Amino acid sequence: MKRITTLVILSLLILVTPIYAAAPAPMLVYVDQSNHSFIPLRLLNSYEGVTLNMTPADKQIEIAQGNTRLTLFMGQATAKVNEQTVRMQNAPFSDNGSNYVPLQFISQYLNLQVSWQKEASAVRIKQGTTSVTLPVLTGKLPGSTSPITTAHKSFKVGSRTFSAKVVTISMLHPKVSLDVVLAGNTIGKVEDLSSLAKRNQAIVAINGTFFDAYTKSSYKTPYGYLVSHRKMLMKSSGDQRTVFSYDANHLAELVSGSAFEQRLSLGNVEGALQAGPRLVTNGQVSLNVKAEGFKDPKILTGGGARSALGITRDHKLILLTTGGATIPQLAQMMKQAGAYQAMNLDGGASSGLYYNGSYLTTPGRQISNAIIVKYQ
């Protein structure tokens, strides 16, 4: 009888617990110190008519499309195009379970069109009607670097010095995943940030967008777009407030709320959260608070506890909390922290930052939603 009861409980848990398959490691374009570019072999599955076959025993890779058949060998710069032997600039290699092949060689024989996307530090690779945009990483591959670092930093802004807690995440690390989550897995609920993080097995969590924290009702409405695992959790009015958005390869960007619906229609938004205002654009302080629709003096002129996120040129996510700062002062701090793009999150009593089981910054109230980071 006890065994039957246990099975029933497990069955109920399966029904009510969201199950997400473990996401594959983000794909990226790797540029080595000699400025040679490599793409993950599995990217080629994205293009119509391309077939891949790898024989681990002899480390042989076969790539075929139409009348073209390429044969490459791991660690060797010699390859075959159909039956003709050719010399490549670089050899294919493996890293953290991913196989990389030279972009120049592959694009030449499969007629891939490659274009550089400066603002996003990304490369668009197109063939026919299929286009894939991947983040570009130069130097060391992410698997050989620290995925998450924390620091207590001081920032000098004008005559003032601000103390801040900073967590920096390598978004392209193969063991890192991002998500946007709701308190109680339900719109309108609130929950302790630490509880929300632990329930989702997160190593890092920061409070997300604004919500109706002061209503007497038990339903606390969040304000703005919230997307998780490509599912719209909360729809926005389409106002101008900035949206943090990322795809399955953790290529992150900040876009205007009015442009987000179009971005969403492309089908590659994995997660998103709308807050604002925008703080940094392309490495420069960029503030247009009223144009984003903000009217609250706490945002326009006031100082207080703040939370912010930034994106670096090498695809790191900066999460920062501080106290007593105005929005212009926060923008200066994010620029100094190395953000190439940055935006404000909800602040005041909502401001909180959690890392590895405890608070770096403790919120003064329960929150509605959060951005979390998992490490597996």
N, C-alpha and C positions, 0 to 999 in steps of 0.2 A: 504493500500500500504506500509506503514511504517513497519507493522508487517511482511509482506512478505519479504521485503528487509532485515530485521533483521534475519529472518530464513535462507535466502540465505547466509548471511555473516557467521552465525554460522556453516552452513554446510560446507562452504569453510575452516573455521578454523579447523574443525574436520578432513578434508582431508589432511591438511598440517601439523598438529601438531602431533608429535609422542605421542602415548598413551601407557603407560605401566601399567599393573595391579599392584596394591600395593603388594609388595612381603611379604610373611609370615615372621614372626620373625625367625631369625636364630636358627637352632637346635644346641644343644650342649650337651656334657656329663658334668653333674654337680657333683662335688665331695665335700661332706660336710666336716665339721671339724673333723668328726670321720673317714674320708677316705673311706666313703661309696659312691658308684657311682649310679647316676640316669640318665635315658635317657628319652627324650620326647616321650610320647605315640605315637604320629603321625609318629615317625620314623618307626614303625613296618609296616606301610603301604608300605614301600619300598620293603618288602620281599614277594616273591611269596607264595600265598596260605594263607597268614595271614589275618584274618578278625577281625575287632574291633567293639565293640558296647559299648556305655556308656550310662547309665541311670542316668541323672543328679539328679532326684528326690531322689533316694536312694544312690547316689554317687557310683554306681557299675560299674566296668569295666570288660568287657568280651573280652578275647583274645583267638582266636581259630586258630589252624593250624593242618590239618590232624585229627588224633585221640586225639589230646591234646586240652583241654579246660581249660583256666585259668580264675578264677574269683577273682578280687581284689576289695578292697573298699578304697576309698579316706580316708586318715587319720587313717587307720587301718593296723596293721602288720599281721593280720590273712587273709589268702587267701585260695582258693580251687584249687586243681589240679584235674580236672574232678570232682569227688564227694568227694574227700578226703581233709579234712581240714589240712592245713600246716601253720607253723609259719615262717614269713620272718624276716630278720634283721631290715628292715626299712619299713615304710608305704609310699604308694604313696601320692603325694601332688600336689597342683596347685600353679602356680606363673605367674602373668601377662597374664592370659588366656591360659597358657600352662600346660598340665598335665604331671607329671613326675612319672616314675615307677622304682623300683630298678633293676639295670642292672644285678646283680648277679643272682637274682631269674629268670628274664626273659631269660637270656642267658642259664641257666641250663635247662629249660624246652622247649625252642625253638631251642636249639642247635646252638646258636650264637657263632661264633669264634671271640674273642676279642684280639686285639694286640695293643700295645702302640707305637706311632710314636713320638719319642723324639724330633727331630728337630722342628717339627710342633706343639708340645704340643697338640697332637690329639690322638684319638683312632679310629682304624679301626674295624668296626663291620661287619662280613661277615656271610652270610648263603647261601649255594649253590653257584651260580654264581654271586650273588648280594653282592656287597661290598660298604659300606658307611663309609666315614671318617668324624668324627665330632671333632670340637675343644673342648678341655677340660678346664673347668673353676673350680677353687678351691676357697672356701671361700664364698663370697656373690654372689647371683645371680645378673646378670647385671641390671635387672629392678630396683633394690634397690640402684644403684650407680649413680653417675653423668655421663651422657652420653658423655659430651664434656666439657673440661676444657681448659683455655687459661692461658699463663704465659709469662712474660718477664724475661728471664733467662740470667745469665752470666756463661760462661764456661772458665776455666783456661786450656790452652793448651801450655805447655812449659812456655815461659816467657811472653806469650800474654794472654789477657783476651778478649773474644768475647762476644758481646751482641747478643741475639737471641730472636726471637718471636717463641713460641711453642704452637701448638694446639694438644691436646691429645683426641682421640676419642675411646670410648668403642665400638668396632666393633660388639660385641655380644649383645648390648643393643637392646631390642625388637623394639624400635622406630627409630633406626639408619639404614640408607641405604647408600650404596656407588655407585658411577658411574664414568665412564670415558666419557667425553663429548668433542665435537668439537665446535670450534668457528663457529657460524652461522649454526650449525648442518651439516656442509659440509667440506669435506677434501679440504685443500688449502686456506680456509678463515682464517682471524684473527679477534679478537674481544677483547675489554677490559675485563679483568678478572672479574671485578665487574659486568659488563653487562651479561657475560656468567653465573655467579653464580645466579644472580637475575632471569634471564630468565628460569633457571632450578630449581628455588625455593630451592637453596642450602643455608645451613647455614654456611658451610665451603667450601673453594675452594683454591687449590694451583696449580700453573702452572705445566704442565706435561712434555712431552718429547721435545727434540730438533726439530727445524724446520728451513726451509730456510728463516731466518728473513731478510737477506741482499740482496735478489734478487730484481731487479727492477720490476719484474713481479708481477701482482696482485695475482698470485697463489703461496702460501707459503707452500711448501711440508713438511709435518711432517716426521720424521725419526723414524721408528720402529713400532712394533706391537701396535695396539690400538684395544681393544675389549670392547664392551658394550652390556649388556643384551644378551650375548652369540653370538653376531653378530660381525664379523670381519670388523672393520671400516678401518683399514690400515694394510697391510701385510708387513712383514720385509723380508730382504734377508736371515734371519736365522743366523746372526752374533752372536758374543758372548755377546753382551751387555745385562745387567741384565733386567729381566722382573718382574714387580710387578703383581701378579696374585691372584685372589680370587674367591671362589665358592659361591653358593647360601647361604651357611651358614656362609659366611664371614671368612672362614678359608683361611688366606692369606699366601703367601710364595713368596720368591724371587728365580727365576730360571734363568739359562743361556738361552740366546736367541736361542742357537743351540738346546736346549732340549725342547723349548717351543712348537714346533709343535707336538711333541709326547704327551705332557701334554694336548694340545688342543684336540687331537684326542680322549681322554678319555671322552670328552663330558661334563665335569663338570666345565669348566672355565666360570664364570659369567662375569668377567671383567678383563682387563689387560692393562698394559702400559709399554713399553720398554724405558729405558733411560740409567742409569748407570753413572759411574762405581759403583760396589758394594763397600760398605764401612765397613760393619760389618757382620760377619758370626758366628752364635752360640755364641754371646756375646763378640767376639774378633775382633779387627780391622783386616780387610781382604782386601788388595788392590792388584790388578793386572791389572792396568789401561791399559797398552799396550796390554796385552793378550786379553782384551775385544775389542781391535781394535781402541782405541782412539789415535789420532795423534795431535790433536789441543793443542798447548802450554797452552791455557786457562785451560785445564783439566790436562795436564801432570805436569806443574810446576807453573802456574800462580795462583794468588789470585783474588778474586772478590766476587760479590754477589752470594750467594748460596741458593738453595732449596734442601731439602732432606726429605725422608720418612723413618720411622723405624717401625718395628713390635716388640712388647714386648712378653714375655713368656705368659702373661695372655690376649693376643689377643687385645691389644690396638694399635691404629695406631698413630704414632707420626709424625706430620708435622712441619718442622722447616725451618726458613729462617734466614740468617745471612749475614754479609758483610765482605769483605776483607779476606776471608779464602781460603787457598789452599785445595785441595781434602784430603790430609792426616790430616789436621787440622779439616776439617769437619767430617771425620771419628771418630776422638777422641771425638768430641762434641756429635755425635750421640750415641757413647758408653756411655758417661757420662749421656746422657739424658735417658738412660735405654733401648735402643734398643737392642734386641737380634739378629735381622737381620736389615740391613739398606742399602739404596742405594741413590745415587745422582740423582737429577732431572735436567732439564734445568736450567741455571743460568744467570748471567749477568743481562741485562736489562729485561729479561723474569721473573726474580725471583719476585714472589708475593704471598701474603697470605691474604685471605679474611675471615672475620668472622662476622656473624650476622649483615650484612648490611654495613660494612665499611672495609677499608684496615687495616691490621696490618703491612703489608709491601706492598708498592705501586710499581707495576711494572713500568719499564721505557718505555715499548712499549706494543702494543697489542700482544696477544698470540694465538697460534694455537689450543691448547688442554689443558685439565685440569682434575685433580681428584677432584671430589666434594663429599660432605657429606650432606645428607638430614636428617632432624629430624621431625618426624610426631607425 
